[in-house]
Amino acid sequence: MSLDALKTAGAKVVGVKQTARALQKKNASTVYIAADAEERITAPIKAECEKQDVPCITVENMQALGKACGIHAGASAAAILTN
């Protein structure tokens, strides 16, 4: 999967807290993590993705992830939600 799926997704969340919440509620179908985000912030999300067998895609940087989500700021994490 590429960033195109994130760009066209109807339901998505942006940010570490919202992504973690979506995983907690088992409502995330795919998670995106920025490669340049701090490991201490993204490690728990990666671990939860592994635990739930949710695809976790690494994006080149926070700016690219933010742009794909339609925001002007960088983003450390984002997720496409299930319905």
PDB file of N, CA, C and O in Angstrom:
ATOM      1  N   MET A   1       0.837  -1.191   0.000  1.00  0.00           N
ATOM      2  CA  MET A   1       0.000   0.000   0.000  1.00  0.00           C
ATOM      3  C   MET A   1       0.877   1.249   0.000  1.00  0.00           C
ATOM      4  O   MET A   1       1.943   1.278   0.614  1.00  0.00           O
ATOM      5  N   SER A   2       0.424   2.239  -0.675  1.00  0.00           N
ATOM      6  CA  SER A   2       1.180   3.481  -0.724  1.00  0.00           C
ATOM      7  C   SER A   2       0.393   4.593  -0.037  1.00  0.00           C
ATOM      8  O   SER A   2      -0.668   4.362   0.543  1.00  0.00           O
ATOM      9  N   LEU A   3       0.926   5.774  -0.116  1.00  0.00           N
ATOM     10  CA  LEU A   3       0.242   6.920   0.478  1.00  0.00           C
ATOM     11  C   LEU A   3      -1.058   7.261  -0.257  1.00  0.00           C
ATOM     12  O   LEU A   3      -1.914   7.957   0.289  1.00  0.00           O
ATOM     13  N   ASP A   4      -1.208   6.778  -1.482  1.00  0.00           N
ATOM     14  CA  ASP A   4      -2.439   7.038  -2.234  1.00  0.00           C
ATOM     15  C   ASP A   4      -3.667   6.520  -1.493  1.00  0.00           C
ATOM     16  O   ASP A   4      -4.715   7.165  -1.493  1.00  0.00           O
ATOM     17  N   ALA A   5      -3.537   5.364  -0.869  1.00  0.00           N
ATOM     18  CA  ALA A   5      -4.658   4.801  -0.108  1.00  0.00           C
ATOM     19  C   ALA A   5      -5.033   5.724   1.045  1.00  0.00           C
ATOM     20  O   ALA A   5      -6.214   5.894   1.348  1.00  0.00           O
ATOM     21  N   LEU A   6      -4.040   6.316   1.683  1.00  0.00           N
ATOM     22  CA  LEU A   6      -4.294   7.241   2.790  1.00  0.00           C
ATOM     23  C   LEU A   6      -4.937   8.523   2.285  1.00  0.00           C
ATOM     24  O   LEU A   6      -5.852   9.054   2.914  1.00  0.00           O
ATOM     25  N   LYS A   7      -4.458   9.023   1.142  1.00  0.00           N
ATOM     26  CA  LYS A   7      -5.006  10.251   0.575  1.00  0.00           C
ATOM     27  C   LYS A   7      -6.480  10.116   0.228  1.00  0.00           C
ATOM     28  O   LYS A   7      -7.253  11.059   0.404  1.00  0.00           O
ATOM     29  N   THR A   8      -6.871   8.944  -0.266  1.00  0.00           N
ATOM     30  CA  THR A   8      -8.244   8.746  -0.723  1.00  0.00           C
ATOM     31  C   THR A   8      -9.152   8.090   0.313  1.00  0.00           C
ATOM     32  O   THR A   8     -10.341   7.894   0.060  1.00  0.00           O
ATOM     33  N   ALA A   9      -8.608   7.756   1.465  1.00  0.00           N
ATOM     34  CA  ALA A   9      -9.409   7.089   2.501  1.00  0.00           C
ATOM     35  C   ALA A   9     -10.516   8.003   2.998  1.00  0.00           C
ATOM     36  O   ALA A   9     -10.300   9.195   3.221  1.00  0.00           O
ATOM     37  N   GLY A  10     -11.689   7.440   3.168  1.00  0.00           N
ATOM     38  CA  GLY A  10     -12.806   8.225   3.679  1.00  0.00           C
ATOM     39  C   GLY A  10     -12.661   8.535   5.156  1.00  0.00           C
ATOM     40  O   GLY A  10     -12.852   9.675   5.581  1.00  0.00           O
ATOM     41  N   ALA A  11     -12.326   7.533   5.928  1.00  0.00           N
ATOM     42  CA  ALA A  11     -12.198   7.697   7.381  1.00  0.00           C
ATOM     43  C   ALA A  11     -10.752   7.444   7.782  1.00  0.00           C
ATOM     44  O   ALA A  11     -10.210   6.360   7.564  1.00  0.00           O
ATOM     45  N   LYS A  12     -10.132   8.473   8.377  1.00  0.00           N
ATOM     46  CA  LYS A  12      -8.757   8.339   8.830  1.00  0.00           C
ATOM     47  C   LYS A  12      -8.541   9.219  10.051  1.00  0.00           C
ATOM     48  O   LYS A  12      -9.312  10.141  10.316  1.00  0.00           O
ATOM     49  N   VAL A  13      -7.492   8.920  10.779  1.00  0.00           N
ATOM     50  CA  VAL A  13      -7.095   9.751  11.913  1.00  0.00           C
ATOM     51  C   VAL A  13      -5.639  10.137  11.715  1.00  0.00           C
ATOM     52  O   VAL A  13      -4.868   9.403  11.097  1.00  0.00           O
ATOM     53  N   VAL A  14      -5.273  11.298  12.248  1.00  0.00           N
ATOM     54  CA  VAL A  14      -3.916  11.803  12.115  1.00  0.00           C
ATOM     55  C   VAL A  14      -3.374  12.120  13.500  1.00  0.00           C
ATOM     56  O   VAL A  14      -4.057  12.740  14.316  1.00  0.00           O
ATOM     57  N   GLY A  15      -2.158  11.696  13.758  1.00  0.00           N
ATOM     58  CA  GLY A  15      -1.513  11.967  15.039  1.00  0.00           C
ATOM     59  C   GLY A  15      -1.319  10.705  15.856  1.00  0.00           C
ATOM     60  O   GLY A  15      -2.029   9.713  15.687  1.00  0.00           O
ATOM     61  N   VAL A  16      -0.349  10.766  16.735  1.00  0.00           N
ATOM     62  CA  VAL A  16       0.008   9.601  17.549  1.00  0.00           C
ATOM     63  C   VAL A  16      -1.122   9.205  18.487  1.00  0.00           C
ATOM     64  O   VAL A  16      -1.462   8.026  18.585  1.00  0.00           O
ATOM     65  N   LYS A  17      -1.706  10.179  19.178  1.00  0.00           N
ATOM     66  CA  LYS A  17      -2.761   9.866  20.151  1.00  0.00           C
ATOM     67  C   LYS A  17      -3.986   9.261  19.477  1.00  0.00           C
ATOM     68  O   LYS A  17      -4.536   8.269  19.955  1.00  0.00           O
ATOM     69  N   GLN A  18      -4.411   9.856  18.373  1.00  0.00           N
ATOM     70  CA  GLN A  18      -5.601   9.352  17.688  1.00  0.00           C
ATOM     71  C   GLN A  18      -5.342   7.984  17.055  1.00  0.00           C
ATOM     72  O   GLN A  18      -6.226   7.128  17.035  1.00  0.00           O
ATOM     73  N   THR A  19      -4.134   7.783  16.543  1.00  0.00           N
ATOM     74  CA  THR A  19      -3.782   6.482  15.966  1.00  0.00           C
ATOM     75  C   THR A  19      -3.763   5.412  17.054  1.00  0.00           C
ATOM     76  O   THR A  19      -4.280   4.312  16.860  1.00  0.00           O
ATOM     77  N   ALA A  20      -3.170   5.738  18.190  1.00  0.00           N
ATOM     78  CA  ALA A  20      -3.137   4.794  19.317  1.00  0.00           C
ATOM     79  C   ALA A  20      -4.556   4.463  19.785  1.00  0.00           C
ATOM     80  O   ALA A  20      -4.859   3.314  20.106  1.00  0.00           O
ATOM     81  N   ARG A  21      -5.416   5.470  19.821  1.00  0.00           N
ATOM     82  CA  ARG A  21      -6.806   5.261  20.233  1.00  0.00           C
ATOM     83  C   ARG A  21      -7.544   4.356  19.241  1.00  0.00           C
ATOM     84  O   ARG A  21      -8.316   3.487  19.646  1.00  0.00           O
ATOM     85  N   ALA A  22      -7.306   4.562  17.955  1.00  0.00           N
ATOM     86  CA  ALA A  22      -7.938   3.721  16.930  1.00  0.00           C
ATOM     87  C   ALA A  22      -7.479   2.268  17.065  1.00  0.00           C
ATOM     88  O   ALA A  22      -8.277   1.344  16.908  1.00  0.00           O
ATOM     89  N   LEU A  23      -6.193   2.071  17.356  1.00  0.00           N
ATOM     90  CA  LEU A  23      -5.685   0.713  17.568  1.00  0.00           C
ATOM     91  C   LEU A  23      -6.290   0.090  18.825  1.00  0.00           C
ATOM     92  O   LEU A  23      -6.634  -1.091  18.840  1.00  0.00           O
ATOM     93  N   GLN A  24      -6.413   0.889  19.868  1.00  0.00           N
ATOM     94  CA  GLN A  24      -6.980   0.404  21.121  1.00  0.00           C
ATOM     95  C   GLN A  24      -8.418  -0.073  20.914  1.00  0.00           C
ATOM     96  O   GLN A  24      -8.844  -1.072  21.494  1.00  0.00           O
ATOM     97  N   LYS A  25      -9.153   0.656  20.081  1.00  0.00           N
ATOM     98  CA  LYS A  25     -10.551   0.298  19.797  1.00  0.00           C
ATOM     99  C   LYS A  25     -10.667  -0.740  18.690  1.00  0.00           C
ATOM    100  O   LYS A  25     -11.769  -1.122  18.296  1.00  0.00           O
ATOM    101  N   LYS A  26      -9.503  -1.198  18.186  1.00  0.00           N
ATOM    102  CA  LYS A  26      -9.444  -2.170  17.094  1.00  0.00           C
ATOM    103  C   LYS A  26     -10.193  -1.656  15.869  1.00  0.00           C
ATOM    104  O   LYS A  26     -10.935  -2.384  15.210  1.00  0.00           O
ATOM    105  N   ASN A  27      -9.968  -0.372  15.590  1.00  0.00           N
ATOM    106  CA  ASN A  27     -10.673   0.313  14.522  1.00  0.00           C
ATOM    107  C   ASN A  27      -9.734   0.758  13.395  1.00  0.00           C
ATOM    108  O   ASN A  27     -10.158   1.488  12.499  1.00  0.00           O
ATOM    109  N   ALA A  28      -8.465   0.331  13.426  1.00  0.00           N
ATOM    110  CA  ALA A  28      -7.495   0.727  12.407  1.00  0.00           C
ATOM    111  C   ALA A  28      -7.249  -0.426  11.445  1.00  0.00           C
ATOM    112  O   ALA A  28      -6.988  -1.554  11.864  1.00  0.00           O
ATOM    113  N   SER A  29      -7.337  -0.131  10.145  1.00  0.00           N
ATOM    114  CA  SER A  29      -7.073  -1.181   9.157  1.00  0.00           C
ATOM    115  C   SER A  29      -5.638  -1.117   8.647  1.00  0.00           C
ATOM    116  O   SER A  29      -5.050  -2.150   8.330  1.00  0.00           O
ATOM    117  N   THR A  30      -5.069   0.081   8.565  1.00  0.00           N
ATOM    118  CA  THR A  30      -3.684   0.277   8.144  1.00  0.00           C
ATOM    119  C   THR A  30      -3.116   1.476   8.895  1.00  0.00           C
ATOM    120  O   THR A  30      -3.792   2.491   9.061  1.00  0.00           O
ATOM    121  N   VAL A  31      -1.872   1.353   9.348  1.00  0.00           N
ATOM    122  CA  VAL A  31      -1.223   2.433  10.088  1.00  0.00           C
ATOM    123  C   VAL A  31       0.002   2.900   9.310  1.00  0.00           C
ATOM    124  O   VAL A  31       0.722   2.096   8.717  1.00  0.00           O
ATOM    125  N   TYR A  32       0.225   4.200   9.323  1.00  0.00           N
ATOM    126  CA  TYR A  32       1.383   4.812   8.672  1.00  0.00           C
ATOM    127  C   TYR A  32       2.217   5.511   9.736  1.00  0.00           C
ATOM    128  O   TYR A  32       1.686   6.233  10.580  1.00  0.00           O
ATOM    129  N   ILE A  33       3.535   5.290   9.690  1.00  0.00           N
ATOM    130  CA  ILE A  33       4.467   5.885  10.645  1.00  0.00           C
ATOM    131  C   ILE A  33       5.553   6.623   9.858  1.00  0.00           C
ATOM    132  O   ILE A  33       6.072   6.095   8.875  1.00  0.00           O
ATOM    133  N   ALA A  34       5.892   7.826  10.279  1.00  0.00           N
ATOM    134  CA  ALA A  34       6.965   8.589   9.631  1.00  0.00           C
ATOM    135  C   ALA A  34       8.321   8.073  10.093  1.00  0.00           C
ATOM    136  O   ALA A  34       8.535   7.861  11.287  1.00  0.00           O
ATOM    137  N   ALA A  35       9.230   7.871   9.155  1.00  0.00           N
ATOM    138  CA  ALA A  35      10.554   7.329   9.473  1.00  0.00           C
ATOM    139  C   ALA A  35      11.375   8.273  10.354  1.00  0.00           C
ATOM    140  O   ALA A  35      12.219   7.822  11.129  1.00  0.00           O
ATOM    141  N   ASP A  36      11.128   9.580  10.236  1.00  0.00           N
ATOM    142  CA  ASP A  36      11.915  10.530  11.024  1.00  0.00           C
ATOM    143  C   ASP A  36      11.253  10.929  12.345  1.00  0.00           C
ATOM    144  O   ASP A  36      11.732  11.827  13.037  1.00  0.00           O
ATOM    145  N   ALA A  37      10.164  10.265  12.688  1.00  0.00           N
ATOM    146  CA  ALA A  37       9.521  10.518  13.985  1.00  0.00           C
ATOM    147  C   ALA A  37      10.341   9.843  15.086  1.00  0.00           C
ATOM    148  O   ALA A  37      11.041   8.860  14.842  1.00  0.00           O
ATOM    149  N   GLU A  38      10.244  10.384  16.291  1.00  0.00           N
ATOM    150  CA  GLU A  38      11.012   9.830  17.410  1.00  0.00           C
ATOM    151  C   GLU A  38      10.558   8.414  17.731  1.00  0.00           C
ATOM    152  O   GLU A  38       9.364   8.131  17.829  1.00  0.00           O
ATOM    153  N   GLU A  39      11.539   7.531  17.892  1.00  0.00           N
ATOM    154  CA  GLU A  39      11.269   6.115  18.143  1.00  0.00           C
ATOM    155  C   GLU A  39      10.476   5.907  19.439  1.00  0.00           C
ATOM    156  O   GLU A  39       9.624   5.021  19.509  1.00  0.00           O
ATOM    157  N   ARG A  40      10.752   6.709  20.449  1.00  0.00           N
ATOM    158  CA  ARG A  40      10.043   6.542  21.730  1.00  0.00           C
ATOM    159  C   ARG A  40       8.547   6.830  21.579  1.00  0.00           C
ATOM    160  O   ARG A  40       7.734   6.339  22.362  1.00  0.00           O
ATOM    161  N   ILE A  41       8.196   7.616  20.583  1.00  0.00           N
ATOM    162  CA  ILE A  41       6.796   7.949  20.342  1.00  0.00           C
ATOM    163  C   ILE A  41       6.115   6.889  19.474  1.00  0.00           C
ATOM    164  O   ILE A  41       4.961   6.531  19.708  1.00  0.00           O
ATOM    165  N   THR A  42       6.836   6.399  18.481  1.00  0.00           N
ATOM    166  CA  THR A  42       6.225   5.476  17.524  1.00  0.00           C
ATOM    167  C   THR A  42       6.338   3.998  17.909  1.00  0.00           C
ATOM    168  O   THR A  42       5.572   3.174  17.410  1.00  0.00           O
ATOM    169  N   ALA A  43       7.268   3.659  18.776  1.00  0.00           N
ATOM    170  CA  ALA A  43       7.481   2.260  19.158  1.00  0.00           C
ATOM    171  C   ALA A  43       6.224   1.587  19.716  1.00  0.00           C
ATOM    172  O   ALA A  43       5.931   0.457  19.326  1.00  0.00           O
ATOM    173  N   PRO A  44       5.470   2.232  20.614  1.00  0.00           N
ATOM    174  CA  PRO A  44       4.262   1.581  21.127  1.00  0.00           C
ATOM    175  C   PRO A  44       3.215   1.324  20.026  1.00  0.00           C
ATOM    176  O   PRO A  44       2.495   0.326  20.070  1.00  0.00           O
ATOM    177  N   ILE A  45       3.140   2.214  19.063  1.00  0.00           N
ATOM    178  CA  ILE A  45       2.188   2.026  17.965  1.00  0.00           C
ATOM    179  C   ILE A  45       2.619   0.852  17.096  1.00  0.00           C
ATOM    180  O   ILE A  45       1.797   0.021  16.713  1.00  0.00           O
ATOM    181  N   LYS A  46       3.913   0.787  16.787  1.00  0.00           N
ATOM    182  CA  LYS A  46       4.431  -0.331  15.994  1.00  0.00           C
ATOM    183  C   LYS A  46       4.183  -1.658  16.699  1.00  0.00           C
ATOM    184  O   LYS A  46       3.791  -2.642  16.072  1.00  0.00           O
ATOM    185  N   ALA A  47       4.414  -1.677  18.006  1.00  0.00           N
ATOM    186  CA  ALA A  47       4.216  -2.906  18.789  1.00  0.00           C
ATOM    187  C   ALA A  47       2.748  -3.338  18.764  1.00  0.00           C
ATOM    188  O   ALA A  47       2.450  -4.525  18.634  1.00  0.00           O
ATOM    189  N   GLU A  48       1.848  -2.389  18.886  1.00  0.00           N
ATOM    190  CA  GLU A  48       0.419  -2.708  18.866  1.00  0.00           C
ATOM    191  C   GLU A  48      -0.016  -3.198  17.495  1.00  0.00           C
ATOM    192  O   GLU A  48      -0.860  -4.089  17.390  1.00  0.00           O
ATOM    193  N   CYS A  49       0.554  -2.624  16.446  1.00  0.00           N
ATOM    194  CA  CYS A  49       0.254  -3.090  15.082  1.00  0.00           C
ATOM    195  C   CYS A  49       0.667  -4.547  14.916  1.00  0.00           C
ATOM    196  O   CYS A  49      -0.072  -5.354  14.351  1.00  0.00           O
ATOM    197  N   GLU A  50       1.865  -4.875  15.418  1.00  0.00           N
ATOM    198  CA  GLU A  50       2.341  -6.257  15.334  1.00  0.00           C
ATOM    199  C   GLU A  50       1.423  -7.193  16.101  1.00  0.00           C
ATOM    200  O   GLU A  50       1.080  -8.277  15.628  1.00  0.00           O
ATOM    201  N   LYS A  51       1.037  -6.761  17.280  1.00  0.00           N
ATOM    202  CA  LYS A  51       0.185  -7.568  18.152  1.00  0.00           C
ATOM    203  C   LYS A  51      -1.167  -7.852  17.495  1.00  0.00           C
ATOM    204  O   LYS A  51      -1.696  -8.958  17.603  1.00  0.00           O
ATOM    205  N   GLN A  52      -1.725  -6.837  16.810  1.00  0.00           N
ATOM    206  CA  GLN A  52      -3.045  -6.975  16.192  1.00  0.00           C
ATOM    207  C   GLN A  52      -2.978  -7.410  14.734  1.00  0.00           C
ATOM    208  O   GLN A  52      -4.014  -7.584  14.090  1.00  0.00           O
ATOM    209  N   ASP A  53      -1.767  -7.587  14.208  1.00  0.00           N
ATOM    210  CA  ASP A  53      -1.570  -7.954  12.809  1.00  0.00           C
ATOM    211  C   ASP A  53      -2.157  -6.912  11.857  1.00  0.00           C
ATOM    212  O   ASP A  53      -2.781  -7.245  10.850  1.00  0.00           O
ATOM    213  N   VAL A  54      -1.943  -5.655  12.201  1.00  0.00           N
ATOM    214  CA  VAL A  54      -2.378  -4.529  11.369  1.00  0.00           C
ATOM    215  C   VAL A  54      -1.162  -4.069  10.557  1.00  0.00           C
ATOM    216  O   VAL A  54      -0.092  -3.866  11.130  1.00  0.00           O
ATOM    217  N   PRO A  55      -1.300  -3.902   9.245  1.00  0.00           N
ATOM    218  CA  PRO A  55      -0.164  -3.441   8.444  1.00  0.00           C
ATOM    219  C   PRO A  55       0.346  -2.081   8.929  1.00  0.00           C
ATOM    220  O   PRO A  55      -0.440  -1.159   9.145  1.00  0.00           O
ATOM    221  N   CYS A  56       1.654  -1.966   9.097  1.00  0.00           N
ATOM    222  CA  CYS A  56       2.284  -0.724   9.550  1.00  0.00           C
ATOM    223  C   CYS A  56       3.281  -0.303   8.477  1.00  0.00           C
ATOM    224  O   CYS A  56       4.312  -0.948   8.289  1.00  0.00           O
ATOM    225  N   ILE A  57       2.970   0.775   7.782  1.00  0.00           N
ATOM    226  CA  ILE A  57       3.772   1.231   6.659  1.00  0.00           C
ATOM    227  C   ILE A  57       4.630   2.417   7.087  1.00  0.00           C
ATOM    228  O   ILE A  57       4.134   3.371   7.686  1.00  0.00           O
ATOM    229  N   THR A  58       5.910   2.347   6.777  1.00  0.00           N
ATOM    230  CA  THR A  58       6.822   3.446   7.095  1.00  0.00           C
ATOM    231  C   THR A  58       6.871   4.419   5.921  1.00  0.00           C
ATOM    232  O   THR A  58       7.077   4.022   4.774  1.00  0.00           O
ATOM    233  N   VAL A  59       6.680   5.687   6.228  1.00  0.00           N
ATOM    234  CA  VAL A  59       6.691   6.762   5.237  1.00  0.00           C
ATOM    235  C   VAL A  59       8.004   7.509   5.386  1.00  0.00           C
ATOM    236  O   VAL A  59       8.556   7.578   6.484  1.00  0.00           O
ATOM    237  N   GLU A  60       8.513   8.071   4.289  1.00  0.00           N
ATOM    238  CA  GLU A  60       9.845   8.686   4.294  1.00  0.00           C
ATOM    239  C   GLU A  60      10.052   9.758   5.352  1.00  0.00           C
ATOM    240  O   GLU A  60      11.112   9.803   5.977  1.00  0.00           O
ATOM    241  N   ASN A  61       9.055  10.630   5.570  1.00  0.00           N
ATOM    242  CA  ASN A  61       9.222  11.650   6.608  1.00  0.00           C
ATOM    243  C   ASN A  61       7.870  12.201   7.066  1.00  0.00           C
ATOM    244  O   ASN A  61       6.830  11.927   6.468  1.00  0.00           O
ATOM    245  N   MET A  62       7.919  12.975   8.129  1.00  0.00           N
ATOM    246  CA  MET A  62       6.698  13.508   8.739  1.00  0.00           C
ATOM    247  C   MET A  62       5.978  14.471   7.801  1.00  0.00           C
ATOM    248  O   MET A  62       4.748  14.511   7.772  1.00  0.00           O
ATOM    249  N   GLN A  63       6.742  15.244   7.037  1.00  0.00           N
ATOM    250  CA  GLN A  63       6.142  16.214   6.123  1.00  0.00           C
ATOM    251  C   GLN A  63       5.321  15.503   5.047  1.00  0.00           C
ATOM    252  O   GLN A  63       4.212  15.934   4.729  1.00  0.00           O
ATOM    253  N   ALA A  64       5.856  14.421   4.488  1.00  0.00           N
ATOM    254  CA  ALA A  64       5.147  13.664   3.448  1.00  0.00           C
ATOM    255  C   ALA A  64       3.872  13.035   4.014  1.00  0.00           C
ATOM    256  O   ALA A  64       2.841  13.001   3.343  1.00  0.00           O
ATOM    257  N   LEU A  65       3.949  12.540   5.249  1.00  0.00           N
ATOM    258  CA  LEU A  65       2.774  11.933   5.874  1.00  0.00           C
ATOM    259  C   LEU A  65       1.706  12.991   6.140  1.00  0.00           C
ATOM    260  O   LEU A  65       0.524  12.755   5.892  1.00  0.00           O
ATOM    261  N   GLY A  66       2.112  14.138   6.637  1.00  0.00           N
ATOM    262  CA  GLY A  66       1.163  15.225   6.875  1.00  0.00           C
ATOM    263  C   GLY A  66       0.485  15.667   5.591  1.00  0.00           C
ATOM    264  O   GLY A  66      -0.724  15.893   5.563  1.00  0.00           O
ATOM    265  N   LYS A  67       1.264  15.788   4.533  1.00  0.00           N
ATOM    266  CA  LYS A  67       0.716  16.200   3.238  1.00  0.00           C
ATOM    267  C   LYS A  67      -0.292  15.176   2.721  1.00  0.00           C
ATOM    268  O   LYS A  67      -1.341  15.549   2.197  1.00  0.00           O
ATOM    269  N   ALA A  68       0.020  13.896   2.865  1.00  0.00           N
ATOM    270  CA  ALA A  68      -0.888  12.838   2.428  1.00  0.00           C
ATOM    271  C   ALA A  68      -2.201  12.857   3.219  1.00  0.00           C
ATOM    272  O   ALA A  68      -3.245  12.437   2.721  1.00  0.00           O
ATOM    273  N   CYS A  69      -2.127  13.347   4.445  1.00  0.00           N
ATOM    274  CA  CYS A  69      -3.324  13.428   5.290  1.00  0.00           C
ATOM    275  C   CYS A  69      -4.110  14.710   5.044  1.00  0.00           C
ATOM    276  O   CYS A  69      -5.203  14.889   5.581  1.00  0.00           O
ATOM    277  N   GLY A  70      -3.550  15.598   4.232  1.00  0.00           N
ATOM    278  CA  GLY A  70      -4.243  16.842   3.923  1.00  0.00           C
ATOM    279  C   GLY A  70      -4.037  17.941   4.943  1.00  0.00           C
ATOM    280  O   GLY A  70      -4.853  18.857   5.047  1.00  0.00           O
ATOM    281  N   ILE A  71      -2.939  17.858   5.706  1.00  0.00           N
ATOM    282  CA  ILE A  71      -2.640  18.920   6.668  1.00  0.00           C
ATOM    283  C   ILE A  71      -1.315  19.576   6.280  1.00  0.00           C
ATOM    284  O   ILE A  71      -0.502  18.977   5.576  1.00  0.00           O
ATOM    285  N   HIS A  72      -1.106  20.797   6.739  1.00  0.00           N
ATOM    286  CA  HIS A  72       0.100  21.531   6.379  1.00  0.00           C
ATOM    287  C   HIS A  72       1.265  21.226   7.298  1.00  0.00           C
ATOM    288  O   HIS A  72       2.412  21.498   6.943  1.00  0.00           O
ATOM    289  N   ALA A  73       1.004  20.678   8.451  1.00  0.00           N
ATOM    290  CA  ALA A  73       2.060  20.324   9.400  1.00  0.00           C
ATOM    291  C   ALA A  73       2.498  18.876   9.167  1.00  0.00           C
ATOM    292  O   ALA A  73       1.816  18.118   8.478  1.00  0.00           O
ATOM    293  N   GLY A  74       3.625  18.507   9.738  1.00  0.00           N
ATOM    294  CA  GLY A  74       4.076  17.129   9.665  1.00  0.00           C
ATOM    295  C   GLY A  74       3.268  16.258  10.618  1.00  0.00           C
ATOM    296  O   GLY A  74       2.671  16.752  11.574  1.00  0.00           O
ATOM    297  N   ALA A  75       3.258  14.971  10.347  1.00  0.00           N
ATOM    298  CA  ALA A  75       2.538  14.022  11.208  1.00  0.00           C
ATOM    299  C   ALA A  75       3.442  12.827  11.492  1.00  0.00           C
ATOM    300  O   ALA A  75       4.124  12.334  10.594  1.00  0.00           O
ATOM    301  N   SER A  76       3.449  12.367  12.729  1.00  0.00           N
ATOM    302  CA  SER A  76       4.256  11.210  13.105  1.00  0.00           C
ATOM    303  C   SER A  76       3.564   9.908  12.762  1.00  0.00           C
ATOM    304  O   SER A  76       4.211   8.920  12.414  1.00  0.00           O
ATOM    305  N   ALA A  77       2.222   9.911  12.865  1.00  0.00           N
ATOM    306  CA  ALA A  77       1.460   8.692  12.625  1.00  0.00           C
ATOM    307  C   ALA A  77       0.077   9.031  12.083  1.00  0.00           C
ATOM    308  O   ALA A  77      -0.456  10.116  12.314  1.00  0.00           O
ATOM    309  N   ALA A  78      -0.478   8.087  11.370  1.00  0.00           N
ATOM    310  CA  ALA A  78      -1.844   8.212  10.849  1.00  0.00           C
ATOM    311  C   ALA A  78      -2.393   6.812  10.641  1.00  0.00           C
ATOM    312  O   ALA A  78      -1.635   5.846  10.555  1.00  0.00           O
ATOM    313  N   ALA A  79      -3.706   6.706  10.561  1.00  0.00           N
ATOM    314  CA  ALA A  79      -4.324   5.403  10.346  1.00  0.00           C
ATOM    315  C   ALA A  79      -5.569   5.529   9.493  1.00  0.00           C
ATOM    316  O   ALA A  79      -6.309   6.508   9.585  1.00  0.00           O
ATOM    317  N   ILE A  80      -5.789   4.523   8.662  1.00  0.00           N
ATOM    318  CA  ILE A  80      -7.040   4.391   7.938  1.00  0.00           C
ATOM    319  C   ILE A  80      -7.958   3.568   8.829  1.00  0.00           C
ATOM    320  O   ILE A  80      -7.561   2.524   9.348  1.00  0.00           O
ATOM    321  N   LEU A  81      -9.173   4.036   9.001  1.00  0.00           N
ATOM    322  CA  LEU A  81     -10.111   3.364   9.890  1.00  0.00           C
ATOM    323  C   LEU A  81     -10.997   2.374   9.148  1.00  0.00           C
ATOM    324  O   LEU A  81     -11.300   2.541   7.967  1.00  0.00           O
ATOM    325  N   THR A  82     -11.402   1.341   9.874  1.00  0.00           N
ATOM    326  CA  THR A  82     -12.390   0.404   9.350  1.00  0.00           C
ATOM    327  C   THR A  82     -13.757   1.022   9.579  1.00  0.00           C
ATOM    328  O   THR A  82     -13.896   1.940  10.388  1.00  0.00           O
ATOM    329  N   ASN A  83     -14.747   0.538   8.890  1.00  0.00           N
ATOM    330  CA  ASN A  83     -16.092   1.121   9.042  1.00  0.00           C
ATOM    331  C   ASN A  83     -16.839   0.564  10.178  1.00  0.00           C
ATOM    332  O   ASN A  83     -17.978   0.961  10.422  1.00  0.00           O
TER     333      ASN A  83
END
